[in-house]
Amino acid sequence: MRLNMKLAQRAGLAIFALWFPLAAVAGEAVPVAEDPVLEQRMIALSEDLRCLVCQNESLAGSRAELAQDLRQEIRDQLRAGKSDKEVINYLTQRYGDFVLYKPPLKPLTWLLWFGPFVLLIGAAGGFYLYLKRRGARLAGESLSAEEKQRVEALLRNNGNES
């Protein structure tokens, strides 16, 4: 009797040990759309939108709770008959141009578009000035007659003297 109890406990533990890793691999359930065409539109729209939480991931690929809410909001608006442009306008009015992966070129987004190039040019200019000043500083320094003699003596002896 006691042997059967231990055997049952070991079998249960083995089943749990084999089942547990499967739970860790399980993915998030994909919501089944009532209208597959509407779902495809929502996915296409959310690919061009930035997740406001992750910031470097599309709304379609994000698992953040806010991203799920925004995808649901997009579905609701598409069901209401709004066009893709109207949905994007709604989201940009609510969250700003940051929500777009490709923000429009306008004065408010100039820094976003041109900032990296300005920083690159500034860094290259700074590096050029640094090298120019360093070269001028090194050119101004020369060895005295005594230092030149010491260098020549060291080179002749090739470091043999201790």
C-alpha positions as CSV (number, residue, x, y, z in Angstrom):
1,M,0.0,0.0,0.0
2,R,2.7,2.4,1.0
3,L,4.7,1.4,-2.1
4,N,1.7,2.3,-4.3
5,M,1.4,5.7,-2.6
6,K,5.1,6.5,-3.2
7,L,4.8,5.4,-6.8
8,A,1.7,7.6,-7.4
9,Q,3.5,10.6,-5.9
10,R,6.6,10.0,-8.1
11,A,4.4,9.6,-11.2
12,G,2.5,12.8,-10.3
13,L,5.8,14.7,-9.8
14,A,7.2,13.3,-13.1
15,I,4.1,14.4,-15.0
16,F,4.3,17.9,-13.4
17,A,8.0,18.2,-14.2
18,L,7.3,17.3,-17.9
19,W,4.2,19.6,-18.1
20,F,5.7,22.7,-16.4
21,P,8.2,23.7,-19.2
22,L,5.3,23.6,-21.7
23,A,3.5,26.3,-19.7
24,A,6.5,28.6,-20.0
25,V,6.7,28.2,-23.8
26,A,3.0,28.9,-24.3
27,G,2.3,32.1,-26.2
28,E,-0.3,34.7,-26.0
29,A,-3.6,33.8,-27.6
30,V,-4.3,35.7,-30.8
31,P,-7.7,37.2,-30.7
32,V,-10.0,35.7,-33.3
33,A,-11.6,38.5,-35.2
34,E,-15.2,38.5,-36.1
35,D,-14.3,40.0,-39.4
36,P,-10.9,38.8,-40.9
37,V,-10.8,41.8,-43.3
38,L,-11.2,44.2,-40.5
39,E,-8.5,42.4,-38.5
40,Q,-6.1,42.6,-41.5
41,R,-6.7,46.4,-41.7
42,M,-6.1,46.7,-38.0
43,I,-2.8,44.8,-38.3
44,A,-1.7,46.8,-41.3
45,L,-2.4,50.1,-39.4
46,S,-0.8,49.0,-36.2
47,E,2.4,48.0,-38.1
48,D,2.9,51.7,-39.0
49,L,2.3,52.9,-35.4
50,R,4.7,53.0,-32.5
51,C,4.0,51.4,-29.2
52,L,4.0,54.2,-26.7
53,V,5.4,52.0,-23.9
54,C,8.0,50.0,-25.8
55,Q,8.9,53.0,-28.1
56,N,11.1,50.8,-30.4
57,E,8.4,48.3,-31.3
58,S,5.4,48.5,-33.6
59,L,1.9,48.5,-32.0
60,A,1.2,45.2,-33.8
61,G,4.2,43.5,-32.2
62,S,4.0,44.9,-28.7
63,R,2.6,42.9,-25.8
64,A,2.2,45.9,-23.6
65,E,-1.2,46.4,-22.0
66,L,-1.5,49.9,-23.6
67,A,-0.7,48.4,-27.0
68,Q,-3.5,45.9,-26.6
69,D,-5.9,48.7,-25.6
70,L,-4.9,50.8,-28.6
71,R,-5.3,47.8,-31.0
72,Q,-8.8,47.4,-29.5
73,E,-9.5,51.1,-30.0
74,I,-8.4,50.8,-33.7
75,R,-10.7,47.8,-34.1
76,D,-13.6,49.7,-32.6
77,Q,-13.0,52.7,-34.9
78,L,-12.7,50.5,-37.9
79,R,-16.0,48.8,-37.0
80,A,-17.6,52.2,-36.7
81,G,-16.7,52.8,-40.4
82,K,-13.8,55.2,-40.0
83,S,-11.2,55.2,-42.7
84,D,-7.5,54.3,-42.0
85,K,-6.6,58.0,-42.4
86,E,-9.3,59.0,-39.8
87,V,-8.0,56.4,-37.3
88,I,-4.4,57.7,-37.7
89,N,-5.6,61.3,-37.4
90,Y,-7.4,60.3,-34.2
91,L,-4.3,58.7,-32.7
92,T,-2.0,61.5,-33.7
93,Q,-4.4,64.1,-32.2
94,R,-4.5,62.1,-29.0
95,Y,-0.8,61.0,-28.7
96,G,1.1,63.3,-31.1
97,D,3.3,62.5,-34.0
98,F,5.4,60.3,-31.8
99,V,2.9,57.5,-32.3
100,L,3.8,57.4,-36.0
101,Y,6.9,55.4,-37.1
102,K,7.2,57.8,-40.1
103,P,6.3,61.2,-38.7
104,P,5.5,64.0,-41.2
105,L,8.1,66.6,-42.0
106,K,7.0,69.8,-40.4
107,P,8.6,72.4,-38.1
108,L,7.6,70.4,-34.9
109,T,9.4,67.3,-36.2
110,W,12.5,68.9,-37.7
111,L,14.6,67.9,-34.7
112,L,13.5,64.3,-35.1
113,W,14.3,64.2,-38.8
114,F,17.5,66.4,-38.9
115,G,18.8,66.1,-35.3
116,P,20.9,62.9,-35.9
117,F,22.6,64.6,-39.0
118,V,23.3,67.8,-37.0
119,L,24.8,65.8,-34.2
120,L,26.9,63.8,-36.7
121,I,28.2,67.0,-38.4
122,G,28.9,68.6,-35.1
123,A,30.8,65.6,-33.8
124,A,32.9,65.5,-37.1
125,G,33.6,69.2,-36.8
126,G,34.6,68.9,-33.2
127,F,36.9,65.9,-34.0
128,Y,38.5,67.9,-36.8
129,L,39.2,70.9,-34.5
130,Y,40.6,68.6,-31.9
131,L,43.0,67.0,-34.4
132,K,44.0,70.4,-35.8
133,R,44.8,71.9,-32.4
134,R,46.6,68.8,-31.3
135,G,48.8,68.9,-34.4
136,A,49.6,72.5,-33.9
137,R,50.5,71.9,-30.2
138,L,52.8,68.9,-31.1
139,A,54.5,70.9,-33.9
140,G,55.4,73.7,-31.5
141,E,57.2,71.3,-29.2
142,S,60.7,70.4,-30.3
143,L,63.6,68.7,-28.5
144,S,66.4,70.7,-27.0
145,A,70.0,70.0,-28.1
146,E,70.6,68.1,-24.9
147,E,67.5,65.9,-25.4
148,K,68.5,65.2,-29.0
149,Q,71.9,64.0,-27.8
150,R,70.3,61.7,-25.2
151,V,68.0,60.2,-27.9
152,E,70.9,59.6,-30.3
153,A,72.9,58.0,-27.5
154,L,70.0,55.7,-26.6
155,L,69.5,54.8,-30.3
156,R,73.2,54.1,-30.8
157,N,73.4,51.9,-27.7
158,N,70.1,50.3,-28.6
159,G,69.3,50.0,-25.0
160,N,72.3,47.8,-24.1
161,E,73.5,49.9,-21.2
162,S,71.8,49.4,-17.9
